[in-house]
Amino acid sequence: MYQTSRPRGDSPVSIIGAGIAGAWHALLFAEAGRAVTLHERSDAAMTESTSHWAGGMLAPWCEAESAEPAISRLGIRSLDLWRRHFPKTPFNGSLVVAHPRDRADFERFARMTSGHRRLDAQGIGELEPSLEGRFRDGLFYPGEGHVEPRRVLPQLHAAIERAGGAIRFGSEAEAGDLDGLVIDCRGLSARDRERGLRGVKGEMIIIETPEVELARPVRLIHPRWPLYVIPRGDGRFMLGATSIEAEDTGVSVRSALELLGAAYVVHPAFGEARIVEFGAGLRPAFPDNLPKIRIEPERITVNGLYRHGFLLAPALAELTLAYLARGEIDNEVMQCA
Ligand SMILES: Cc1cc2nc3c(=O)[nH]c(=O)nc-3n(C[C@H](O)[C@H](O)[C@H](O)COP(=O)(O)OP(=O)(O)OC[C@H]3O[C@@H](n4cnc5c(N)ncnc54)[C@H](O)[C@@H]3O)c2cc1C
C-alpha cells in the first residue's frame, strides 16, 4: 500500500449500478457518513443485473483451485464484512465430492486448495444425511458461506436506505450529469469505457424437490466446469454454472444436460425434481479475470468481478473507501489514471 493524491473526501457520491458491486459501495459509503445516491436503470427486481443470476457462494478457499491468490485474500476479508453486516448469512461451509472416475481431478482440487478437511463416506453422511452412502471421499471447507442473491440484494438495498443513502430505481444515469464523485459499477454496460471488458456466460437451472435436503453448497468435480448444487430453501436448489466465452443469454441443451446430469450424480432423487427456471447471466471480466478499481479525478470504476462478485464486492468497497479516506492503494487491484 502507498499514498497518492485523491478526490476530496467530503463531496457527495453518486454510484451507478445497484448490482452487488454498487450496492456494497453504497452501503459502506453511506455508513461512513457520505451523502450517497445509488442509480439503477432497472427496477428493484434487478433482473437486468448479472447479480440476479449468481450462485452467491462465498468460497475463497475453493476458488483458489483456479483463481489468483488476490481472489482468496480479498474473499477472506469479505467474509468478515458479510458476517458483520448480515449476521444471519449461513456459514455452513462447502462440500466437494467427485464421481469415482474423476478421482485424479478430485486429488488435484485437494492439492490446489487449503482450508479443508478430508471426509470419508461416514463423515459425508454425518454432514449431509441426504448424501449418505453416495460418495467415498469428500472435502469439507468449514469457513465458507453462501447467500441467496435474490434475497440479499433487496436486503442490501434496505440497509443502504437505513444508513441514510438514497436509491433511484429506473434511473439510467450518465456520469457527466451527476454531482460529486461518481463510482461506476455498471458491470458489462461499462464496455463503452473499459477496454477489454467481456461477458462470460454462466448458465443455471433452478429445480424443486422435497426429497433432498442440503445444508450447504455441494460442488461436484467436473473435467470442464465447477458444477454445484446450492440449497435455496423451501425444497429449491440452484444448479450452476457453466462458463462459456459467449455473450448470448440462451441456455443450450448440452449445458442443461450437464447441469441436470451433475444434480443426478449428486442425488438420483433430483431426477424427479420439477424444473422451475433456466437462465444465464454474463459475468463482466477483464482479460486477466481479475477485478479492477480504476481511479480518475472525478470517477472511480469498479468492474471485472467475473465469477467472484459476491465474494469480492465487500472487500473492494472497503478498499475504495480506504483510498478516499486515507489514500491507501492496493497494488493488486487498483490503477490510478
Ligand atoms: C451463473 C452465475 C453464477 C455465479 N455465481 C457466483 C457465486 O457463486 N459467487 C460469486 O461471488 N459470484 C458469482 N457469480 C458472479 C457474479 O454474479 C458477478 O461477479 C457479479 O454479479 C457482478 O456484479 P456487478 O455489480 O459488477 O454487475 P451487475 O450485477 O451486472 O450490476 C450492474 C448494474 O448496473 C446497472 N446499470 C448499467 N448501466 C447503468 C446506467 N447507465 N445507469 C444505471 N444503472 C446501470 C445494471 O442494470 C445492473 O443492475 C456468478 C455469475 C453467474 C452468471
The ligand as a MOL file (V3000), in Angstrom:
LIG
                    3D

  0  0  0     0  0            999 V3000
M  V30 BEGIN CTAB
M  V30 COUNTS 53 58 0 0 0
M  V30 BEGIN ATOM
M  V30 1 C -24.4960 -18.2890 -13.2590 0
M  V30 2 C -23.6120 -17.4080 -12.4130 0
M  V30 3 C -23.1930 -17.8530 -11.1670 0
M  V30 4 C -22.3800 -17.0510 -10.3740 0
M  V30 5 N -22.0520 -17.4970 -9.1270 0
M  V30 6 C -21.3140 -16.7070 -8.3000 0
M  V30 7 C -21.0100 -17.1480 -6.9910 0
M  V30 8 O -21.4090 -18.2420 -6.5620 0
M  V30 9 N -20.2600 -16.3300 -6.1920 0
M  V30 10 C -19.8120 -15.1070 -6.6190 0
M  V30 11 O -19.1360 -14.4190 -5.8460 0
M  V30 12 N -20.1030 -14.6650 -7.8770 0
M  V30 13 C -20.8240 -15.4390 -8.7160 0
M  V30 14 N -21.1230 -15.0120 -9.9930 0
M  V30 15 C -20.5290 -13.7490 -10.4630 0
M  V30 16 C -21.3390 -12.5290 -10.0560 0
M  V30 17 O -22.6740 -12.7220 -10.3870 0
M  V30 18 C -20.7750 -11.2820 -10.7710 0
M  V30 19 O -19.3950 -11.1560 -10.4930 0
M  V30 20 C -21.4860 -10.0220 -10.2490 0
M  V30 21 O -22.8820 -10.1810 -10.3400 0
M  V30 22 C -21.0610 -8.7640 -10.9950 0
M  V30 23 O -21.6920 -7.7090 -10.3040 0
M  V30 24 P -21.6940 -6.2130 -10.7900 0
M  V30 25 O -22.3520 -5.4150 -9.7050 0
M  V30 26 O -20.3290 -5.8240 -11.2530 0
M  V30 27 O -22.6030 -6.2020 -12.1160 0
M  V30 28 P -24.1930 -6.3430 -12.2390 0
M  V30 29 O -24.7470 -7.2760 -11.2500 0
M  V30 30 O -24.4900 -6.6310 -13.6800 0
M  V30 31 O -24.7320 -4.8920 -11.8760 0
M  V30 32 C -24.5760 -3.7920 -12.7400 0
M  V30 33 C -25.8550 -2.9740 -12.6620 0
M  V30 34 O -25.6430 -1.7380 -13.3200 0
M  V30 35 C -26.8740 -1.3500 -13.8990 0
M  V30 36 N -26.6000 -0.3340 -14.9100 0
M  V30 37 C -25.8760 -0.4700 -16.0550 0
M  V30 38 N -25.8010 0.7240 -16.7110 0
M  V30 39 C -26.4880 1.6160 -15.9530 0
M  V30 40 C -26.7490 3.0210 -16.0750 0
M  V30 41 N -26.2800 3.7550 -17.0880 0
M  V30 42 N -27.4900 3.6140 -15.1060 0
M  V30 43 C -27.9620 2.9050 -14.0480 0
M  V30 44 N -27.7310 1.5740 -13.8700 0
M  V30 45 C -26.9930 0.9520 -14.8120 0
M  V30 46 C -27.4260 -2.6580 -14.4680 0
M  V30 47 O -28.8140 -2.5830 -14.6860 0
M  V30 48 C -27.0390 -3.6440 -13.3500 0
M  V30 49 O -28.0950 -3.7860 -12.4270 0
M  V30 50 C -21.9460 -15.7820 -10.8300 0
M  V30 51 C -22.3760 -15.3240 -12.0700 0
M  V30 52 C -23.1900 -16.1260 -12.8630 0
M  V30 53 C -23.6600 -15.5990 -14.1960 0
M  V30 END ATOM
M  V30 BEGIN BOND
M  V30 1 1 1 2
M  V30 2 1 2 3
M  V30 3 2 2 52
M  V30 4 2 3 4
M  V30 5 1 4 5
M  V30 6 1 4 50
M  V30 7 2 5 6
M  V30 8 1 6 7
M  V30 9 1 6 13
M  V30 10 2 7 8
M  V30 11 1 7 9
M  V30 12 1 9 10
M  V30 13 2 10 11
M  V30 14 1 10 12
M  V30 15 2 12 13
M  V30 16 1 13 14
M  V30 17 1 14 15
M  V30 18 1 14 50
M  V30 19 1 15 16
M  V30 20 1 16 17
M  V30 21 1 16 18
M  V30 22 1 18 19
M  V30 23 1 18 20
M  V30 24 1 20 21
M  V30 25 1 20 22
M  V30 26 1 22 23
M  V30 27 1 23 24
M  V30 28 2 24 25
M  V30 29 1 24 26
M  V30 30 1 24 27
M  V30 31 1 27 28
M  V30 32 2 28 29
M  V30 33 1 28 30
M  V30 34 1 28 31
M  V30 35 1 31 32
M  V30 36 1 32 33
M  V30 37 1 33 34
M  V30 38 1 33 48
M  V30 39 1 34 35
M  V30 40 1 35 36
M  V30 41 1 35 46
M  V30 42 1 36 37
M  V30 43 1 36 45
M  V30 44 2 37 38
M  V30 45 1 38 39
M  V30 46 1 39 40
M  V30 47 2 39 45
M  V30 48 1 40 41
M  V30 49 2 40 42
M  V30 50 1 42 43
M  V30 51 2 43 44
M  V30 52 1 44 45
M  V30 53 1 46 47
M  V30 54 1 46 48
M  V30 55 1 48 49
M  V30 56 2 50 51
M  V30 57 1 51 52
M  V30 58 1 52 53
M  V30 END BOND
M  V30 END CTAB
M  END
